[in-house]
């Protein structure tokens, strides 16, 4: 992948819970460009440093 992974969360969280998106929103609010991507091999959502 080559991107810096800042955090990761299991894909099987409770219905209506989006912890990766919540973490990304916190980081964006602090001025850090990030995005959430799905890693199919590990079945996890990754919060990665944004690509410019």
VOFITI-532817 format. One record per atom (N, C-alpha, C): atom name; residue in one letter; x, y, z; residue number from 1. Coordinates in Angstrom, 2 decimals, padded with zeros to 5 digits. Atoms other than C-alpha are relative to their C-alpha. Last residue first. Layout:
BEGIN
R,atom,type,xx,yy,zz,seq
R,CA,A,X,Y,Z,NUM
...
//
This chain:
BEGIN
R,atom,type,xx,yy,zz,seq
R,N,X,000.17,-001.27,000.71,52
R,CA,X,-001.72,014.84,-001.91,52
R,C,X,000.71,-000.03,-001.33,52
R,N,X,-000.93,-000.13,001.12,51
R,CA,X,-002.29,011.51,-000.19,51
R,C,X,-000.28,001.31,-000.71,51
R,N,X,000.52,-000.37,001.31,50
R,CA,X,-003.97,011.57,003.18,50
R,C,X,001.09,000.16,-001.04,50
R,N,X,-000.36,-001.38,000.31,49
R,CA,X,-002.38,009.78,006.11,49
R,C,X,-000.42,000.29,-001.43,49
R,N,X,-001.32,-000.23,000.59,48
R,CA,X,-004.21,006.52,006.64,48
R,C,X,000.21,001.48,-000.27,48
R,N,X,-000.05,-001.46,000.10,47
R,CA,X,-007.08,005.42,008.87,47
R,C,X,001.42,000.31,-000.45,47
R,N,X,-001.25,-000.69,-000.33,46
R,CA,X,-007.46,001.73,008.15,46
R,C,X,-000.19,001.50,-000.15,46
R,N,X,-000.02,-001.36,000.56,45
R,CA,X,-010.69,-000.27,008.24,45
R,C,X,001.25,000.69,000.48,45
R,N,X,-000.07,-001.16,-000.90,44
R,CA,X,-010.05,-003.92,008.93,44
R,C,X,-000.11,001.29,-000.79,44
R,N,X,001.38,-000.31,-000.37,43
R,CA,X,-010.82,-007.27,007.28,43
R,C,X,-000.06,001.12,001.04,43
R,N,X,000.08,000.07,-001.46,42
R,CA,X,-007.08,-008.15,007.27,42
R,C,X,-001.42,000.22,000.53,42
R,N,X,-000.78,001.13,-000.50,41
R,CA,X,-006.89,-009.04,003.57,41
R,C,X,-000.12,-000.16,001.51,41
R,N,X,000.74,001.25,000.12,40
R,CA,X,-009.73,-006.71,002.61,40
R,C,X,000.75,-001.19,000.57,40
R,N,X,-001.01,001.00,000.33,39
R,CA,X,-008.02,-003.59,003.92,39
R,C,X,-000.70,-001.36,-000.01,39
R,N,X,000.26,001.36,-000.45,38
R,CA,X,-010.76,-000.97,003.75,38
R,C,X,001.14,-000.90,-000.45,38
R,N,X,000.01,001.01,001.06,37
R,CA,X,-009.72,002.67,003.46,37
R,C,X,-000.25,-001.37,000.63,37
R,N,X,000.29,001.34,-000.50,36
R,CA,X,-010.37,005.71,005.63,36
R,C,X,-000.07,-000.93,-001.20,36
R,N,X,001.11,000.68,000.65,35
R,CA,X,-008.75,009.00,004.66,35
R,C,X,-000.15,-001.38,000.62,35
R,N,X,000.05,001.46,-000.12,34
R,CA,X,-006.53,011.52,006.36,34
R,C,X,-001.15,-000.54,-000.82,34
R,N,X,000.75,000.64,001.09,33
R,CA,X,-005.46,015.16,005.96,33
R,C,X,000.11,-001.52,000.10,33
R,N,X,-000.78,001.04,000.68,32
R,CA,X,-004.36,016.40,009.40,32
R,C,X,-000.84,-000.63,-001.11,32
R,N,X,-000.76,-000.50,001.14,31
R,CA,X,-005.78,019.75,010.50,31
R,C,X,000.81,-001.04,-000.75,31
R,N,X,-001.31,-000.45,-000.50,30
R,CA,X,-006.96,018.86,014.03,30
R,C,X,000.91,000.45,-001.15,30
R,N,X,000.29,-001.21,-000.78,29
R,CA,X,-010.54,018.65,012.68,29
R,C,X,001.29,000.61,000.55,29
R,N,X,000.25,-001.08,000.97,28
R,CA,X,-009.23,016.18,010.11,28
R,C,X,-000.26,001.32,000.71,28
R,N,X,-001.28,-000.37,000.58,27
R,CA,X,-007.76,014.03,012.89,27
R,C,X,-000.15,001.13,-001.02,27
R,N,X,-000.81,-000.67,-001.04,26
R,CA,X,-011.02,014.00,014.83,26
R,C,X,001.32,000.50,-000.57,26
R,N,X,000.59,-001.33,-000.19,25
R,CA,X,-013.01,013.20,011.66,25
R,C,X,000.78,000.79,001.05,25
R,N,X,-000.41,-000.83,001.13,24
R,CA,X,-010.64,010.32,010.86,24
R,C,X,-000.54,001.42,000.15,24
R,N,X,-001.41,-000.32,-000.20,23
R,CA,X,-011.16,008.87,014.33,23
R,C,X,000.50,000.92,-001.11,23
R,N,X,-000.05,-000.93,-001.13,22
R,CA,X,-014.93,009.05,013.89,22
R,C,X,001.44,000.44,000.27,22
R,N,X,000.44,-001.30,000.49,21
R,CA,X,-014.69,007.47,010.43,21
R,C,X,000.03,001.05,001.11,21
R,N,X,-001.06,-000.49,000.90,20
R,CA,X,-012.62,004.60,011.83,20
R,C,X,-000.37,001.38,-000.53,20
R,N,X,-001.15,-000.54,-000.73,19
R,CA,X,-015.01,004.19,014.78,19
R,C,X,001.12,000.53,-000.90,19
R,N,X,-000.99,-000.27,001.03,18
R,CA,X,-018.14,003.87,012.60,18
R,C,X,001.27,000.57,000.64,18
R,N,X,-001.24,-000.50,-000.59,17
R,CA,X,-020.78,002.29,014.83,17
R,C,X,001.04,000.14,-001.10,17
R,N,X,000.11,-001.43,-000.26,16
R,CA,X,-024.28,001.98,013.37,16
R,C,X,001.24,000.61,000.62,16
R,N,X,000.77,-000.72,001.02,15
R,CA,X,-024.28,-001.80,013.65,15
R,C,X,-000.15,001.46,000.40,15
R,N,X,001.46,000.00,-000.17,14
R,CA,X,-021.61,-002.99,016.09,14
R,C,X,-000.69,000.84,-001.08,14
R,N,X,000.50,-000.75,-001.15,13
R,CA,X,-018.11,-003.42,014.69,13
R,C,X,-001.51,-000.06,000.10,13
R,N,X,001.22,000.58,-000.57,12
R,CA,X,-017.15,-006.20,012.29,12
R,C,X,-000.50,000.72,001.23,12
R,N,X,001.15,-000.29,000.86,11
R,CA,X,-014.68,-004.24,010.16,11
R,C,X,-001.30,-000.47,000.63,11
R,N,X,000.61,001.18,000.61,10
R,CA,X,-012.05,-004.21,012.90,10
R,C,X,-001.25,000.38,-000.79,10
R,N,X,001.17,000.44,-000.75,9
R,CA,X,-010.35,-000.84,013.41,9
R,C,X,-000.59,-001.22,-000.68,9
R,N,X,000.81,001.00,000.70,8
R,CA,X,-006.99,000.54,012.35,8
R,C,X,-001.09,-000.50,000.93,8
R,N,X,000.83,000.79,-000.92,7
R,CA,X,-004.93,003.62,013.19,7
R,C,X,-000.74,-001.04,-000.81,7
R,N,X,000.05,-000.70,-001.28,6
R,CA,X,-002.33,005.96,011.65,6
R,C,X,-000.79,-000.77,001.05,6
R,N,X,001.21,000.39,-000.73,5
R,CA,X,-001.34,003.82,008.68,5
R,C,X,000.06,000.64,001.38,5
R,N,X,-000.23,000.09,-001.44,4
R,CA,X,001.25,005.66,006.56,4
R,C,X,-001.32,-000.30,000.71,4
R,N,X,000.49,-001.14,-000.77,3
R,CA,X,000.61,004.85,002.91,3
R,C,X,000.30,-000.21,001.48,3
R,N,X,-000.92,-001.12,000.02,2
R,CA,X,002.79,002.47,000.87,2
R,C,X,-000.45,001.21,000.79,2
R,N,X,000.83,-001.19,000.00,1
R,CA,X,000.00,000.00,000.00,1
R,C,X,000.87,001.25,000.00,1
//
